[in-house]
Each structure stands twice: as structure tokens, then as C-alpha cells.
Amino acid sequence: MRSGSELRSRSPPFSSGRFIVPVQDSVRRRRYAKLSEAAEYLGVTDRTVRQMIADGRLTGYRSGSRIVRVDLNELDAAMRPFGGSA
């Protein structure tokens, strides 16, 4: 196990000069979900999520021939306000 001073003396990753770029802020991790989970998240049916993929509102990610997932970050970005002060 490393001592506290040894951990502090290491240079931080992804540092360039004075600025440190945090990995979490610069790279957004994909949050994959099943179509049924995405449908539940939105409060719609699986068929609606499939239609959103078919008409290009969402991107479907296939793993193998049958497994389809969607990115919850894209799902959040696809939602648009309407009415009222939108």
C-alpha cells in the first residue's frame, strides 16, 4: 500500500501545464438501458421507443443480433419542452 506522501507527489493524469482536465467532465459515459427500461423511464411503451429509434429521434445500439440498447443520455437530450414559456 502506498503512503499518503507518495500519493500526493504523483502528477495528476491528463494535466497540461497549469490546467487539469477532469476525466468525468470531459468524457461522458454512456448509460445503456434496455428498451423496456427506457420505455418505463419515459412512461411510454416499448413500441414507442422502437418507433423513436426507427424515425431517428434516438440511436439504437445493437449487441449481437437481438440485443438492442439505448443511451439514457441521448434519451434525455431527445426530450424537448413545448407549450407555455417554451
C-alpha positions as a LaTeX table, in Angstrom:
\begin{tabular}{lrrr}
\hline
Residue & $x$ (\AA) & $y$ (\AA) & $z$ (\AA) \\
\hline
Met1 & 0.00 & 0.00 & 0.00 \\
Arg2 & 1.27 & 3.48 & $-0.80$ \\
Ser3 & 1.89 & 6.13 & 1.81 \\
Gly4 & $-0.02$ & 9.42 & 1.79 \\
Ser5 & 3.01 & 11.45 & 0.70 \\
Glu6 & 3.67 & 9.07 & $-2.19$ \\
Leu7 & 0.10 & 9.52 & $-3.43$ \\
Arg8 & 0.31 & 13.31 & $-3.21$ \\
Ser9 & 3.64 & 13.50 & $-5.05$ \\
Arg10 & 2.33 & 11.83 & $-8.20$ \\
Ser11 & 1.36 & 14.16 & $-11.01$ \\
Pro12 & $-2.33$ & 14.09 & $-11.86$ \\
Pro13 & $-3.39$ & 12.39 & $-15.10$ \\
Phe14 & $-4.33$ & 14.50 & $-18.11$ \\
Ser15 & $-2.57$ & 17.59 & $-16.85$ \\
Ser16 & $-1.27$ & 20.11 & $-19.33$ \\
Gly17 & 0.66 & 22.92 & $-17.72$ \\
Arg18 & $-1.49$ & 24.65 & $-15.13$ \\
Phe19 & $-4.83$ & 23.18 & $-16.15$ \\
Ile20 & $-6.14$ & 19.78 & $-15.14$ \\
Val21 & $-8.91$ & 18.30 & $-17.26$ \\
Pro22 & $-11.12$ & 16.07 & $-15.11$ \\
Val23 & $-11.93$ & 12.83 & $-16.91$ \\
Gln24 & $-15.53$ & 12.80 & $-15.69$ \\
Asp25 & $-16.30$ & 16.24 & $-17.14$ \\
Ser26 & $-14.52$ & 15.82 & $-20.47$ \\
Val27 & $-15.84$ & 12.34 & $-21.34$ \\
Arg28 & $-19.48$ & 11.49 & $-20.82$ \\
Arg29 & $-20.08$ & 7.83 & $-20.13$ \\
Arg30 & $-22.89$ & 6.16 & $-21.98$ \\
Arg31 & $-25.66$ & 4.82 & $-19.79$ \\
Tyr32 & $-27.14$ & 1.90 & $-21.73$ \\
Ala33 & $-30.64$ & 0.68 & $-20.96$ \\
Lys34 & $-32.94$ & $-1.99$ & $-22.32$ \\
Leu35 & $-35.83$ & $-0.80$ & $-24.45$ \\
Ser36 & $-38.26$ & $-1.79$ & $-21.70$ \\
Glu37 & $-36.25$ & 0.20 & $-19.13$ \\
Ala38 & $-36.12$ & 3.22 & $-21.45$ \\
Ala39 & $-39.87$ & 2.94 & $-22.00$ \\
Glu40 & $-40.51$ & 2.84 & $-18.27$ \\
Tyr41 & $-38.17$ & 5.81 & $-17.77$ \\
Leu42 & $-40.21$ & 7.84 & $-20.29$ \\
Gly43 & $-43.60$ & 6.46 & $-19.27$ \\
Val44 & $-44.33$ & 5.06 & $-22.73$ \\
Thr45 & $-44.44$ & 1.60 & $-24.34$ \\
Asp46 & $-41.57$ & $-0.41$ & $-25.80$ \\
Arg47 & $-43.15$ & 0.10 & $-29.20$ \\
Thr48 & $-42.89$ & 3.90 & $-28.82$ \\
Val49 & $-39.16$ & 3.62 & $-28.05$ \\
Arg50 & $-38.70$ & 1.37 & $-31.10$ \\
Gln51 & $-40.54$ & 3.94 & $-33.21$ \\
Met52 & $-38.28$ & 6.70 & $-31.85$ \\
Ile53 & $-35.28$ & 4.65 & $-33.00$ \\
Ala54 & $-36.87$ & 3.96 & $-36.40$ \\
Asp55 & $-37.63$ & 7.62 & $-37.12$ \\
Gly56 & $-34.21$ & 8.82 & $-35.94$ \\
Arg57 & $-35.11$ & 10.58 & $-32.69$ \\
Leu58 & $-32.98$ & 8.04 & $-30.78$ \\
Thr59 & $-29.97$ & 5.92 & $-31.66$ \\
Gly60 & $-30.25$ & 2.21 & $-31.00$ \\
Tyr61 & $-27.12$ & 0.26 & $-30.12$ \\
Arg62 & $-27.08$ & $-3.40$ & $-31.08$ \\
Ser63 & $-25.01$ & $-6.06$ & $-29.36$ \\
Gly64 & $-25.31$ & $-9.29$ & $-31.31$ \\
Ser65 & $-28.33$ & $-9.93$ & $-33.48$ \\
Arg66 & $-31.10$ & $-9.46$ & $-30.91$ \\
Ile67 & $-29.95$ & $-7.22$ & $-28.06$ \\
Val68 & $-30.81$ & $-3.54$ & $-28.53$ \\
Arg69 & $-29.95$ & $-0.80$ & $-26.04$ \\
Val70 & $-30.41$ & 2.96 & $-25.93$ \\
Asp71 & $-28.26$ & 5.57 & $-24.24$ \\
Leu72 & $-30.17$ & 7.32 & $-21.45$ \\
Asn73 & $-28.12$ & 10.49 & $-22.04$ \\
Glu74 & $-29.44$ & 10.59 & $-25.63$ \\
Leu75 & $-32.92$ & 9.90 & $-24.33$ \\
Asp76 & $-32.70$ & 12.93 & $-22.03$ \\
Ala77 & $-31.34$ & 15.07 & $-24.88$ \\
Ala78 & $-34.19$ & 13.98 & $-27.20$ \\
Met79 & $-36.82$ & 15.45 & $-24.87$ \\
Arg80 & $-37.88$ & 18.96 & $-25.92$ \\
Pro81 & $-40.03$ & 21.42 & $-23.97$ \\
Phe82 & $-43.23$ & 22.69 & $-25.55$ \\
Gly83 & $-46.12$ & 24.97 & $-24.69$ \\
Gly84 & $-46.20$ & 27.62 & $-22.01$ \\
Ser85 & $-42.99$ & 29.59 & $-21.91$ \\
Ala86 & $-41.02$ & 27.12 & $-24.08$ \\
\hline
\end{tabular}
